[in-house]
C-alpha cells in the first residue's frame, strides 16, 4: 500500500565480467542483477511495461545487451524477476519496516499516511500490465491478498471482530486502489480529510 522504495534485497555482488565481441571491440559490462531490477522498476514506473525490453534498458544503462543476457535467460525471465522484486519492495519490506518502527503502537496510521502520500506511478504501471499479462495479473492478485491479510490482522489486533476487520480492510484497500489509479491527485486539504476519515474507521472506539 505504499510508494515503492527501491532498495537492496539481494547481496550487492557483481556478476563475473561479461565480455561481448563487436567486430574488433571488446565490451565488458559489470552490472549486478540488482542494477537491472532497479532500472527495470524505474523504467516501468516512467514508461510502462512495454518499455521492459533488453535493448532500450541496456542503452539507458550504457551497456550492451550482453550484460542483460548474462543475468536473464530471456525477457520473460526478466519480467518474472521484476514482478518478484516488486512484491518484495511493495509488500514484504514495507511490512517489515512498519513492524520495526511500530513498537507497541499500531502501524496502521503510519501505513495509511504513507500509502496516500507516496508516488504511485509504479503501482499504476503494474496494474496496467496485469490487464494484458497473466504473470503480472497473478503477481497483483498475490500482493493484493498479502496486503489485505496484513491490514485485516492489524484491525483484529486493534480489537475488531473477524467479520468487521475483513470488511474494513477491504474498504481501506479498495480506497487505496482507487486513489492509486486516479489521474486526479487530491489537494492537500482533501488528502488530509481523507486520511482522517480512514484513520477513524481503524479505531474500534
Residue frames as qw, qx, qy, qz and C-alpha x, y, z in Angstrom:
[[0.000, 0.883, 0.469, 0.000, 0.00, 0.00, 0.00],
 [0.311, -0.798, 0.076, 0.510, 2.93, 2.28, -0.03],
 [0.440, 0.838, -0.279, -0.163, 5.01, 4.11, -2.51],
 [0.959, 0.132, -0.103, 0.228, 7.77, 1.98, -3.88],
 [0.279, -0.860, 0.412, 0.115, 11.20, 2.26, -2.34],
 [0.819, 0.450, -0.345, 0.083, 13.98, 0.89, -4.50],
 [0.489, -0.717, 0.474, -0.152, 16.21, -0.93, -2.06],
 [0.288, 0.457, -0.841, -0.043, 18.83, -3.62, -1.94],
 [0.857, -0.195, 0.234, -0.415, 17.21, -7.03, -1.46],
 [0.964, 0.172, -0.095, 0.179, 19.98, -9.12, -2.96],
 [0.648, -0.522, 0.156, 0.532, 23.65, -9.14, -1.98],
 [0.305, 0.909, -0.110, -0.262, 25.44, -6.35, -3.90],
 [0.597, -0.334, 0.616, 0.391, 27.81, -8.77, -5.59],
 [0.420, 0.615, -0.356, -0.564, 28.78, -8.12, -9.17],
 [0.953, 0.207, 0.217, -0.038, 28.46, -10.97, -11.60],
 [0.647, -0.218, 0.434, 0.588, 31.62, -12.09, -13.35],
 [0.108, 0.557, -0.272, -0.777, 32.63, -9.77, -16.14],
 [0.705, 0.483, 0.518, -0.037, 30.61, -10.38, -19.28],
 [0.172, -0.484, 0.474, 0.715, 32.77, -9.86, -22.35],
 [0.643, 0.598, 0.455, -0.144, 30.99, -9.31, -25.66],
 [0.435, -0.165, 0.497, 0.732, 32.80, -9.13, -29.01],
 [0.432, 0.817, 0.292, -0.246, 31.71, -6.50, -31.52],
 [0.598, 0.765, -0.174, 0.165, 33.99, -6.63, -34.51],
 [0.604, 0.334, -0.458, 0.561, 37.41, -5.62, -33.19],
 [0.242, -0.558, 0.305, -0.733, 35.95, -4.15, -29.98],
 [0.475, -0.220, -0.821, 0.229, 35.62, -5.89, -26.67],
 [0.358, -0.572, 0.008, -0.738, 32.92, -4.59, -24.32],
 [0.377, -0.108, -0.828, 0.400, 32.94, -5.52, -20.62],
 [0.437, -0.549, -0.175, -0.690, 29.76, -4.94, -18.65],
 [0.315, -0.042, -0.806, 0.499, 29.81, -5.24, -14.88],
 [0.469, -0.309, 0.021, -0.827, 26.24, -4.88, -13.69],
 [0.146, -0.015, 0.919, -0.365, 24.57, -6.89, -10.97],
 [0.114, -0.482, -0.840, -0.222, 21.11, -8.42, -11.08],
 [0.159, -0.677, -0.488, 0.528, 20.13, -5.71, -8.63],
 [0.065, -0.365, 0.240, 0.897, 21.18, -2.99, -11.08],
 [0.131, -0.145, -0.750, -0.632, 18.90, -4.45, -13.74],
 [0.210, -0.579, -0.784, 0.073, 15.98, -4.84, -11.35],
 [0.141, -0.605, -0.265, 0.737, 16.30, -1.27, -10.10],
 [0.045, 0.236, -0.433, -0.869, 16.45, 0.03, -13.66],
 [0.130, -0.308, -0.868, -0.367, 13.51, -2.16, -14.58],
 [0.147, -0.669, -0.655, 0.319, 11.28, -0.71, -11.86],
 [0.076, -0.545, 0.010, 0.835, 12.31, 2.84, -12.72],
 [0.072, 0.077, -0.654, -0.749, 11.58, 2.23, -16.40],
 [0.133, -0.450, -0.876, -0.113, 8.29, 0.53, -15.61],
 [0.108, -0.683, -0.479, 0.541, 7.13, 3.47, -13.50],
 [0.022, -0.532, 0.182, 0.827, 8.20, 6.04, -16.08],
 [0.280, 0.334, -0.573, -0.694, 7.29, 4.34, -19.35],
 [0.849, 0.069, 0.101, -0.513, 5.10, 1.31, -18.68],
 [0.802, -0.183, 0.568, 0.034, 5.59, -2.41, -19.21],
 [0.787, 0.598, 0.128, 0.081, 6.13, -2.13, -22.97],
 [0.192, 0.885, -0.398, 0.146, 9.49, -0.48, -22.24],
 [0.661, -0.508, 0.550, -0.054, 10.82, -3.54, -20.40],
 [0.894, 0.443, -0.020, 0.067, 13.00, -4.77, -23.26],
 [0.815, -0.264, 0.097, 0.507, 16.66, -5.66, -23.32],
 [0.524, 0.420, 0.190, 0.716, 17.82, -3.16, -25.95],
 [0.082, -0.813, -0.086, -0.570, 16.33, 0.07, -24.53],
 [0.712, -0.702, -0.015, 0.013, 17.20, -0.92, -20.97],
 [0.810, -0.103, 0.106, 0.568, 20.79, -1.65, -21.91],
 [0.348, 0.589, 0.153, 0.713, 21.01, 1.64, -23.78],
 [0.353, -0.857, -0.091, -0.364, 19.66, 3.55, -20.78],
 [0.770, -0.608, 0.127, 0.145, 22.32, 1.93, -18.60],
 [0.166, 0.863, -0.454, -0.149, 25.12, 2.49, -21.09],
 [0.442, -0.342, 0.824, 0.095, 25.96, -1.16, -21.64],
 [0.327, 0.171, -0.759, -0.537, 25.49, -3.84, -24.26],
 [0.819, -0.154, -0.152, -0.531, 22.62, -6.32, -24.38],
 [0.667, 0.182, -0.698, 0.184, 25.15, -8.98, -23.44],
 [0.014, -0.230, 0.637, -0.735, 25.06, -7.73, -19.87],
 [0.683, -0.081, 0.111, -0.718, 21.30, -8.30, -19.78],
 [0.903, 0.108, -0.333, -0.249, 21.55, -11.84, -21.11],
 [0.322, 0.363, -0.769, 0.417, 24.36, -12.62, -18.70],
 [0.221, -0.093, 0.668, -0.705, 21.81, -12.47, -15.88],
 [0.643, 0.278, 0.407, -0.586, 18.49, -13.38, -17.55],
 [0.503, 0.081, 0.809, 0.293, 17.80, -16.23, -19.94],
 [0.131, 0.459, 0.598, 0.644, 15.23, -14.17, -21.82],
 [0.165, -0.343, 0.027, -0.925, 12.86, -11.24, -21.40],
 [0.706, -0.434, -0.425, -0.364, 10.27, -13.49, -19.78],
 [0.716, -0.239, -0.475, 0.452, 12.73, -14.39, -17.03],
 [0.209, 0.147, -0.183, 0.949, 13.43, -10.70, -16.51],
 [0.438, -0.426, -0.244, -0.754, 9.74, -9.89, -16.27],
 [0.776, -0.406, -0.482, -0.030, 9.27, -12.63, -13.66],
 [0.579, -0.108, -0.384, 0.711, 12.21, -11.26, -11.65],
 [0.034, -0.301, 0.001, -0.953, 10.82, -7.72, -11.84],
 [0.609, -0.468, -0.337, -0.544, 7.43, -8.85, -10.54],
 [0.776, -0.324, -0.470, 0.268, 9.02, -10.80, -7.72],
 [0.399, 0.051, -0.252, 0.880, 11.16, -7.78, -6.79],
 [0.272, -0.432, -0.160, -0.845, 8.09, -5.54, -6.83],
 [0.731, -0.494, -0.430, -0.195, 6.40, -7.84, -4.35],
 [0.674, -0.181, -0.401, 0.593, 9.42, -7.60, -2.07],
 [0.221, 0.058, -0.146, 0.963, 9.65, -3.82, -2.05],
 [0.347, -0.318, -0.249, -0.847, 5.91, -3.11, -2.26],
 [0.777, -0.440, -0.280, -0.351, 4.78, -5.51, 0.44],
 [0.861, -0.230, -0.359, 0.276, 7.32, -7.55, 2.37],
 [0.478, 0.130, -0.264, 0.828, 9.85, -4.81, 3.08],
 [0.251, -0.506, -0.061, -0.823, 7.15, -2.28, 3.86],
 [0.789, -0.488, -0.290, -0.235, 5.58, -4.65, 6.37],
 [0.783, -0.118, -0.335, 0.511, 8.97, -5.37, 7.93],
 [0.225, 0.330, -0.143, 0.905, 9.71, -1.64, 8.23],
 [0.478, -0.547, -0.149, -0.671, 6.34, -0.96, 9.83],
 [0.856, -0.395, -0.333, 0.022, 6.77, -3.74, 12.34],
 [0.659, 0.061, -0.299, 0.688, 10.21, -2.44, 13.23],
 [0.090, 0.302, -0.128, 0.940, 9.10, 1.12, 13.96],
 [0.503, -0.537, -0.399, -0.548, 5.69, 0.50, 15.46],
 [0.008, 0.253, -0.734, 0.631, 6.71, -0.92, 18.83],
 [0.113, 0.310, 0.862, -0.386, 3.60, -1.31, 20.97],
 [0.366, 0.487, 0.119, -0.784, 1.58, 1.05, 18.75],
 [0.716, 0.460, 0.526, 0.005, -0.50, 0.00, 15.77],
 [0.350, -0.224, 0.451, 0.790, 1.33, 0.69, 12.50],
 [0.327, 0.633, 0.680, 0.171, -1.96, 1.41, 10.70],
 [0.063, 0.943, 0.142, -0.294, -1.84, 5.23, 10.95],
 [0.250, -0.612, 0.530, 0.531, 1.71, 5.24, 9.58],
 [0.418, 0.152, 0.821, 0.359, 0.72, 2.80, 6.85],
 [0.285, 0.790, 0.542, -0.013, -2.24, 4.92, 5.77],
 [0.029, -0.910, 0.082, 0.405, -0.31, 8.17, 5.73],
 [0.277, -0.448, 0.670, 0.522, 2.49, 6.72, 3.64],
 [0.423, 0.322, 0.815, 0.231, 0.10, 4.88, 1.33],
 [0.242, 0.838, 0.486, 0.054, -1.88, 8.00, 0.49],
 [0.063, -0.944, 0.126, 0.299, 1.03, 10.40, 0.21],
 [0.545, -0.350, 0.603, 0.466, 3.54, 8.45, -1.85],
 [0.342, 0.485, -0.486, -0.641, 4.27, 8.37, -5.56],
 [0.714, 0.100, 0.642, -0.259, 2.15, 5.67, -7.14],
 [0.497, 0.591, -0.417, -0.480, 3.28, 5.59, -10.77],
 [0.115, 0.300, -0.945, -0.068, 4.73, 2.12, -10.33],
 [0.386, 0.214, 0.792, -0.421, 1.52, 0.81, -8.77],
 [0.591, 0.582, 0.102, -0.550, -0.43, 2.11, -11.77],
 [0.361, 0.565, -0.658, -0.341, 2.07, 0.66, -14.24],
 [0.101, -0.140, 0.979, -0.104, 1.99, -2.79, -12.67],
 [0.465, 0.375, 0.663, -0.451, -1.81, -2.85, -12.62],
 [0.537, 0.631, -0.191, -0.526, -1.94, -1.72, -16.25],
 [0.189, 0.426, -0.868, -0.172, 0.46, -4.54, -17.13],
 [0.292, 0.038, 0.907, -0.301, -1.78, -7.00, -15.27],
 [0.614, 0.452, 0.247, -0.599, -4.69, -6.23, -17.60],
 [0.697, 0.574, -0.314, -0.294, -2.86, -7.85, -20.53],
 [0.433, 0.443, -0.770, 0.153, -0.43, -10.33, -18.97],
 [0.827, -0.386, -0.358, -0.198, -1.31, -13.34, -16.84],
 [0.688, -0.032, -0.447, 0.571, 2.01, -13.41, -14.96],
 [0.052, 0.266, -0.208, 0.940, 1.62, -9.78, -13.94],
 [0.605, -0.413, -0.233, -0.640, -2.02, -10.43, -13.06],
 [0.827, -0.274, -0.476, 0.120, -1.01, -13.31, -10.77],
 [0.466, 0.077, -0.381, 0.795, 1.57, -11.09, -9.09],
 [0.230, -0.351, 0.029, -0.907, -1.00, -8.35, -8.49],
 [0.756, -0.387, -0.352, -0.394, -3.51, -10.83, -7.09],
 [0.760, -0.144, -0.494, 0.398, -0.86, -12.26, -4.76],
 [0.262, 0.126, -0.317, 0.903, 0.18, -8.87, -3.43],
 [0.446, -0.411, -0.164, -0.778, -3.45, -7.84, -3.01],
 [0.815, -0.365, -0.439, -0.096, -4.06, -10.89, -0.85],
 [0.629, -0.042, -0.427, 0.648, -0.91, -10.25, 1.17],
 [0.027, 0.262, -0.145, 0.954, -1.74, -6.60, 1.80],
 [0.597, -0.417, -0.264, -0.632, -5.37, -7.29, 2.64],
 [0.811, -0.289, -0.492, 0.132, -4.45, -10.07, 5.06],
 [0.468, 0.045, -0.382, 0.795, -1.94, -7.80, 6.76],
 [0.205, -0.323, 0.034, -0.923, -4.36, -4.90, 7.16],
 [0.736, -0.390, -0.385, -0.398, -7.02, -7.29, 8.44],
 [0.735, -0.177, -0.518, 0.401, -4.58, -8.67, 11.01],
 [0.202, 0.158, -0.285, 0.924, -3.84, -5.15, 12.24],
 [0.464, -0.357, -0.140, -0.799, -7.53, -4.41, 12.61],
 [0.813, -0.325, -0.474, -0.097, -8.11, -7.63, 14.52],
 [0.570, -0.034, -0.465, 0.677, -5.20, -6.75, 16.79],
 [0.062, -0.266, 0.113, -0.955, -6.93, -3.41, 17.39],
 [0.269, 0.116, 0.724, -0.624, -9.98, -5.24, 18.72],
 [0.605, 0.226, -0.210, -0.734, -12.33, -5.67, 15.76],
 [0.824, 0.059, 0.533, -0.186, -14.17, -8.91, 15.15],
 [0.478, -0.077, 0.714, 0.506, -13.04, -11.02, 12.22],
 [0.350, 0.660, 0.627, 0.221, -16.02, -10.02, 10.09],
 [0.004, 0.978, 0.115, -0.176, -15.63, -6.32, 10.81],
 [0.403, -0.613, 0.467, 0.494, -11.87, -6.46, 10.30],
 [0.496, 0.187, 0.710, 0.463, -12.35, -8.10, 6.90],
 [0.243, 0.833, 0.481, 0.124, -14.91, -5.53, 5.83],
 [0.131, -0.959, 0.054, 0.246, -12.88, -2.54, 6.96],
 [0.517, -0.371, 0.562, 0.528, -9.68, -3.92, 5.46],
 [0.448, 0.446, 0.647, 0.427, -11.46, -4.10, 2.10],
 [0.072, 0.959, 0.274, -0.024, -12.76, -0.55, 2.47],
 [0.331, -0.805, 0.292, 0.396, -9.27, 0.74, 3.23],
 [0.513, -0.192, 0.661, 0.514, -7.57, -1.25, 0.50],
 [0.401, 0.600, 0.615, 0.316, -10.12, -0.59, -2.23],
 [0.011, -0.979, -0.108, 0.170, -9.94, 3.10, -1.39],
 [0.405, -0.617, 0.471, 0.482, -6.18, 2.90, -1.84],
 [0.514, 0.175, 0.704, 0.458, -6.53, 1.16, -5.22],
 [0.254, 0.848, 0.447, 0.129, -8.95, 3.81, -6.42],
 [0.203, -0.926, 0.125, 0.294, -6.61, 6.52, -5.19],
 [0.518, -0.376, 0.586, 0.496, -3.62, 4.89, -6.89],
 [0.441, 0.335, 0.703, 0.446, -5.40, 4.57, -10.23],
 [0.138, 0.908, 0.349, -0.188, -6.89, 8.06, -10.21],
 [0.566, 0.340, 0.158, 0.734, -5.34, 10.56, -12.60],
 [0.112, -0.795, -0.090, -0.589, -6.55, 13.48, -10.48],
 [0.483, -0.020, -0.622, 0.617, -4.40, 13.95, -7.37],
 [0.347, -0.808, -0.476, 0.010, -6.08, 15.34, -4.29],
 [0.067, 0.773, -0.212, 0.595, -5.27, 18.77, -2.96],
 [0.275, 0.224, -0.741, 0.570, -3.56, 18.73, 0.42],
 [0.423, -0.138, 0.421, -0.790, -6.68, 19.63, 2.47],
 [0.850, 0.070, -0.194, -0.485, -8.73, 16.94, 0.70],
 [0.660, 0.249, -0.689, 0.165, -5.98, 14.41, 1.24],
 [0.016, 0.222, -0.690, 0.688, -5.85, 15.22, 4.96],
 [0.652, -0.058, 0.189, -0.732, -9.64, 14.92, 5.24],
 [0.847, 0.156, -0.445, -0.244, -9.50, 11.51, 3.55],
 [0.465, 0.256, -0.746, 0.402, -6.74, 10.32, 5.87],
 [0.268, -0.210, 0.527, -0.779, -8.66, 11.50, 8.91],
 [0.803, 0.004, 0.008, -0.595, -11.75, 9.54, 7.88],
 [0.806, 0.219, -0.550, -0.022, -9.79, 6.41, 7.03],
 [0.229, 0.293, -0.726, 0.579, -7.90, 6.60, 10.30],
 [0.511, -0.205, 0.319, -0.772, -11.20, 6.99, 12.15],
 [0.898, 0.018, -0.165, -0.407, -12.51, 3.65, 10.88],
 [0.642, 0.276, -0.673, 0.244, -9.40, 1.86, 12.12],
 [0.040, -0.247, 0.658, -0.710, -10.28, 2.64, 15.72],
 [0.324, -0.370, -0.864, -0.110, -12.85, 0.45, 17.49],
 [0.147, -0.440, -0.552, 0.693, -13.72, 3.21, 19.95]]
